[in-house]
Amino acid sequence: MNPEYKEIFDQRGGSYHAAMKSFPQARRAEFEALFSKNPCRSGDVIVDVPAGGAYLLDHLPHDIRYFPREITPGFSEDATLVEWDGDWNAPPADHVVTCAAAHHFDDHASVIDRALGALRPGGVLHLADVDLASPVGGFLDGFVGVHTPTGHDGNFLPAKGDAFYQNFDIPRHETVRVPWTFRSLDDAGKFCIGLFGLQIDDGAMVIDALREHGIDVFETSDSTVIDWRLTYIDIINT
């Protein structure tokens, strides 16, 4: 079995962080989609865990209270570190965000239960991750798994309608197109090499692999777009 989240990003969080800092707007659509159905209100408390390098902050309104929490120091020395099952040192949240991380944990139920436990009554867990058996999942477990030192064997969330979800209040469960955008194909390749910690230096090889796995990559008059897609699940703390 491949390592879980902490062990993975102890090793390659630095590369991931450098990619996000070099291309801070690349995943804007992905972050903005988190709140499209259950938006933040003025003064809301948001706990973002695991938060990486707190990348969500640049895509939030200025009048919210943001608490990024991370379980590995691999991304940034400035991260506020917590134990997943310990005290997150944050007030009861209106929103808890777990974005693109759940597939690195073995036990989805415990991840969701811990996040719901950090919410006030009526608060929302915003869970975004790769859809089971999607082209994105195939690319991650295939190409990324071969070319990153930690491998990749995603424990992707069950499909919509699975009995796993029957005891949760879920007003939103949908797969959303959240394109990653860059100035050029070269930038898109560099970003993916850094984000996934790939042990290659050929960005064109990454672009070819994305297309081979059914993920469209195309150029417009002023940008390059990777047609990334994630499943967004909102769960209410009842």
Secondary structure as UniProt FT lines:
FT   HELIX           5..22
FT   TURN            24..27
FT   HELIX           28..32
FT   HELIX           33..35
FT   TURN            42..43
FT   STRAND          45..48
FT   TURN            52..54
FT   HELIX           55..59
FT   TURN            62..63
FT   STRAND          65..68
FT   TURN            73..74
FT   TURN            77..78
FT   TURN            84..85
FT   STRAND          93..99
FT   HELIX           102..104
FT   HELIX           108..117
FT   STRAND          119..129
FT   TURN            132..133
FT   HELIX           135..139
FT   HELIX           140..144
FT   HELIX           145..147
FT   TURN            149..150
FT   TURN            160..161
FT   HELIX           163..165
FT   TURN            166..167
FT   STRAND          169..177
FT   STRAND          180..182
FT   HELIX           185..195
FT   TURN            196..197
FT   HELIX           203..212
FT   TURN            213..214
FT   STRAND          217..219
FT   STRAND          224..226
FT   STRAND          229..236
//
